[in-house]
Amino acid sequence: MTKLHVPSRRELLLASGTLFAWAYLPKVARAEGRDPRFLTIVLRGGLDGLATVAPVGDPDWVSLRGGNALTLDSKTPALRLDDFFALNPAMPNLHRMFKANEAIIVHAAATSYRERSHFDGQDVLESGIEKPRATYTGWLNRLLAGLAPEGRVSSNSGRAFAVGPVTPLVVRGPAPVLSWSPRRVLPASDDTIMRLLDLYRHTDVNFARVLEGRTKLTAMAPASDMEQTPVGQISGPDIASLRAYFAEAVGTAGKFLARPDGPRVGALSLDGWDTHYNEGIATGRLAQLLGALDGALAAVQENMGPAWRETVVVLVTEFGRTARINGTDGTDHGTATIVLLAGGALKGARVIADWPGLKPANLLENRDLKPTIDVRGALKGLLKDHLRANDHALAADVFPGSEDVKPVAGLVASA
Amino acid sequence: MMTNPRLEAALALHRFGFGPVAGSIAAIAGDPRGAVLADLERPGAGRVAAANLPNSGQAARALFEFRAERLAKEKLAQRAKKEAEAKGMVVGAADDDAMNPNGDAQAPKPEAAQTQQNQQPPLPAQLVQNEAKVRIETAVAAEIGFVERLVWFWSNHFCVSADKIVSMAGAYEREAIRPHVLGRFVDMLTAVESHPAMLFYLDNLQSMGPNSIAGINRDRSLNENLAREILELHTLGVRTGYSQDDVTHFAKVLTGWTWVGLGEPNHGGEFVFVKRFHEPGDQTVIGKTYPDTGVDQGRAVLADLARHPATAGHIAYKLARHFVADEPPLSLVDKLTKSFHDSDGNLRELAKTLIVAEESWTHERTKLKRPSEWVISALRLSGAQWMVGRVMAGQALLGEPVWRPPAPNGFADYESAWIDGLSQRVDIANTFASRVAERLDPVALVEVGLGPLASAETRNTVARAESRAQALALLLMAPEFLRR
């Protein structure tokens, strides 16, 4: 009998990830001889965009953040992106991808949300609906559902699946999401599953739907990759091992997306970006988190193999942080931030921004970086050019109420 | 009114308690509603026997010492290594055996050391585990468990996370939540927001007024995290009209609410108001100006927040959603709002209102039990022996690790967040059933655990199972047992 163990932080992180595939969506792209992959990573907590991609060319930058401002000539110099922007030194892999035309930064971007609640902010970001808590479905799931005419995904190709017991909102909804998590307990036999499925079909269709995909997933999971070392220690998350956690969580998603019979769309979330206290931009906590994220992106690239050139990874967060440092060497909840894009399918090496400036009068409420680009525009551009979603579906179903938000064009090389 | 008292009894045990144990459906069938109400009147309701557990200050100081000692050991080892290197000795993994003073092959292997460590978890894990054991014991042993369910509800509403404040996560519930679970909301709110675990969890310890003595001298200022989450999550609820200025002013009010440094041997980790951190002067929060009365300035704001109509509505909605339905009947929310308001936040009255309301007894059982509730109800139904480490591991695998919510809004309380974890529940049910089912009669347990709630399909599925273990797993996974 398999021994139960106390799950590690790594498994909990994995458990907050979800991947799913679809049967209908690639048709258009496939007709063009493409097989696009799309991974969405939600960074929960509010990523400090200015600390990740610094406007080193802005004359007000250093006076705004003082000793916390990343510059090209500081002790740990930022990595130059163009004449105006530089990347946090903790992200050499993203910098390499940028130089190789495989990364784009969209700056001073925000969703339509203008308050400062994490949970409402994440809700708007992930639901794709302007009003918080208006729905229990996410934009990625509705994209999928809309592309399946009968609202059902075919059962014999590209079955959907999810990682872990808690599904992020961005992929919740009518399109089937199958559940997968690291095998740590004695799994129920196929016979037990079939009996239960039979019971659910007669008594609870929602339960039946969840259980139906299970066997497919079990078959798909590459067992050796999923095996993890049991960890008995359950003290707080150790920043030093975060790198491994992130790389494994995100890298595992990459492995699934790379498989010929695997899913083509996935989503997962990574927590920990709410840096109110001792933010550590250049060398401390944020730098370590960004370094872990950077390693995770490298892991996706490696695990995708040749499929990397058909891949786009998009990293989004609910909002940015205050432009200035707060009273405890951190930043409080703000507004505009960055969207990070990485992947071989991109037309990269660009920072896309309509820079609002950093003088007090240019800040939103004399406090936050002012948003000049709608995150939905970037997402719509990707869904349109990379996945061939049509304009009407994007404006009506995926991001309702976004008719006026034009898709950002030209993000993808093949477009 | 329901016509079948046994049906109502079974419904009550699942919806308002932790599920039936042998005989409990019959025991309360005479007056199910009265039985649930009587749970509120038990002497000592909400308290736990915890004489052997450290309070939060003791736990924090113990952990501080533990970590300091560990650090000293590491430093000593480093020092020894450096000295050895300076003397020209080669130090490396290959030489570990050579340097072993015993110098024999019988020396303990790393695996053996690992096993011993697993049997005796390190102090941080021990602290949480000891607290969790008392919590789980109380829930498993409860007659009905309504008050215990209320404790869990409030603990999740006012959550802290052991991922951030491991020493106090369990003690916090005993100290700030339990004493007030049938008391006044304002008292619970004040206890929570002044508890060192919360002040640490939401970053208030080092928040200083920009014009306070310490703020000026150290060039430090505000951290608005606690103030925002009190307004958004703990009291008024999001989008209820407060502004960024209200958040900032409230954060100033709360400056100085901190703890005694952990190195202080007698009171480290206990709440203290440090006037030196406190922003001097009046502050205006939601249209009312509060004179600077030191720590009482914050208490006054909390008292007004507790009485604010938005707080009543916010709490009422969450309570109805937790017990009755993901989208609770508005008439029930209205009744609870009125009760909260009219009783000035009397939580015993609020609980009574919930039970007396006809809407709470709807036959439609749509709520998916959260993993923790489902695990407890499975332990109760089986009457099996359990080990706290296993129970905690099971809950963690299902995405609801004890006292480790992913964010300050606590664990989600609606189906869409949990339904995809059903596949993991099957495996947990299977593992558990394989371990305990041999001594049980699953067909009889259908009567114990569901009684009149059991559908013909579920009865047949359990009865036709190929083994006792499979039968029990199927029963635990039956929709009637998963929902409440």
Chai-1 contact restraints between the chains, C-beta under 6 A:
chainA,res_idxA,chainB,res_idxB,connection_type,confidence,min_distance_angstrom,max_distance_angstrom,comment,restraint_id
A,L4,B,R390,contact,1.0,0.0,6.0,A-B,restraint_1
A,L4,B,A393,contact,1.0,0.0,6.0,A-B,restraint_2
A,H5,B,A393,contact,1.0,0.0,6.0,A-B,restraint_3
A,V6,B,A393,contact,1.0,0.0,6.0,A-B,restraint_4
A,P7,B,A396,contact,1.0,0.0,6.0,A-B,restraint_5
A,P7,B,L397,contact,1.0,0.0,6.0,A-B,restraint_6
A,A15,B,G399,contact,1.0,0.0,6.0,A-B,restraint_7
A,S117,B,E232,contact,1.0,0.0,6.0,A-B,restraint_8
A,S117,B,V238,contact,1.0,0.0,6.0,A-B,restraint_9
A,F119,B,N409,contact,1.0,0.0,6.0,A-B,restraint_10
A,D120,B,V238,contact,1.0,0.0,6.0,A-B,restraint_11
A,Y136,B,S416,contact,1.0,0.0,6.0,A-B,restraint_12
A,A162,B,D420,contact,1.0,0.0,6.0,A-B,restraint_13
A,P165,B,L398,contact,1.0,0.0,6.0,A-B,restraint_14
A,P165,B,G399,contact,1.0,0.0,6.0,A-B,restraint_15
A,P165,B,G421,contact,1.0,0.0,6.0,A-B,restraint_16
A,P165,B,Q424,contact,1.0,0.0,6.0,A-B,restraint_17
A,V166,B,G399,contact,1.0,0.0,6.0,A-B,restraint_18
A,V166,B,A417,contact,1.0,0.0,6.0,A-B,restraint_19
A,T167,B,D420,contact,1.0,0.0,6.0,A-B,restraint_20
A,R172,B,S416,contact,1.0,0.0,6.0,A-B,restraint_21
A,V177,B,D420,contact,1.0,0.0,6.0,A-B,restraint_22
A,S179,B,D420,contact,1.0,0.0,6.0,A-B,restraint_23
A,S179,B,S423,contact,1.0,0.0,6.0,A-B,restraint_24
A,S181,B,Q424,contact,1.0,0.0,6.0,A-B,restraint_25
A,R184,B,L397,contact,1.0,0.0,6.0,A-B,restraint_26
A,V185,B,D427,contact,1.0,0.0,6.0,A-B,restraint_27
A,V185,B,I428,contact,1.0,0.0,6.0,A-B,restraint_28
A,V185,B,T431,contact,1.0,0.0,6.0,A-B,restraint_29
A,L186,B,N430,contact,1.0,0.0,6.0,A-B,restraint_30
A,L186,B,T431,contact,1.0,0.0,6.0,A-B,restraint_31
A,P187,B,D427,contact,1.0,0.0,6.0,A-B,restraint_32
A,A188,B,V426,contact,1.0,0.0,6.0,A-B,restraint_33
A,A188,B,D427,contact,1.0,0.0,6.0,A-B,restraint_34
A,A188,B,N430,contact,1.0,0.0,6.0,A-B,restraint_35
A,T192,B,Q470,contact,1.0,0.0,6.0,A-B,restraint_36
A,T192,B,A473,contact,1.0,0.0,6.0,A-B,restraint_37
A,L196,B,M477,contact,1.0,0.0,6.0,A-B,restraint_38
A,L199,B,E457,contact,1.0,0.0,6.0,A-B,restraint_39
A,L199,B,T461,contact,1.0,0.0,6.0,A-B,restraint_40
A,H202,B,E457,contact,1.0,0.0,6.0,A-B,restraint_41
A,T203,B,S455,contact,1.0,0.0,6.0,A-B,restraint_42
A,T203,B,E457,contact,1.0,0.0,6.0,A-B,restraint_43
A,T203,B,P479,contact,1.0,0.0,6.0,A-B,restraint_44
A,D204,B,P479,contact,1.0,0.0,6.0,A-B,restraint_45
A,V210,B,I419,contact,1.0,0.0,6.0,A-B,restraint_46
A,V210,B,D420,contact,1.0,0.0,6.0,A-B,restraint_47
A,V210,B,L422,contact,1.0,0.0,6.0,A-B,restraint_48
A,R214,B,S423,contact,1.0,0.0,6.0,A-B,restraint_49
A,G232,B,N118,contact,1.0,0.0,6.0,A-B,restraint_50
A,I234,B,A125,contact,1.0,0.0,6.0,A-B,restraint_51
A,S235,B,P124,contact,1.0,0.0,6.0,A-B,restraint_52
A,S235,B,V166,contact,1.0,0.0,6.0,A-B,restraint_53
A,G236,B,D163,contact,1.0,0.0,6.0,A-B,restraint_54
A,G236,B,V166,contact,1.0,0.0,6.0,A-B,restraint_55
A,D271,B,P406,contact,1.0,0.0,6.0,A-B,restraint_56
A,H276,B,D203,contact,1.0,0.0,6.0,A-B,restraint_57
A,H276,B,N223,contact,1.0,0.0,6.0,A-B,restraint_58
A,H276,B,N225,contact,1.0,0.0,6.0,A-B,restraint_59
A,Y277,B,D203,contact,1.0,0.0,6.0,A-B,restraint_60
A,N326,B,N223,contact,1.0,0.0,6.0,A-B,restraint_61
A,G327,B,M208,contact,1.0,0.0,6.0,A-B,restraint_62
A,G327,B,R220,contact,1.0,0.0,6.0,A-B,restraint_63
A,G327,B,S221,contact,1.0,0.0,6.0,A-B,restraint_64
A,G327,B,L222,contact,1.0,0.0,6.0,A-B,restraint_65
A,G327,B,N223,contact,1.0,0.0,6.0,A-B,restraint_66
A,T328,B,Q206,contact,1.0,0.0,6.0,A-B,restraint_67
A,T328,B,N223,contact,1.0,0.0,6.0,A-B,restraint_68
A,D332,B,E224,contact,1.0,0.0,6.0,A-B,restraint_69
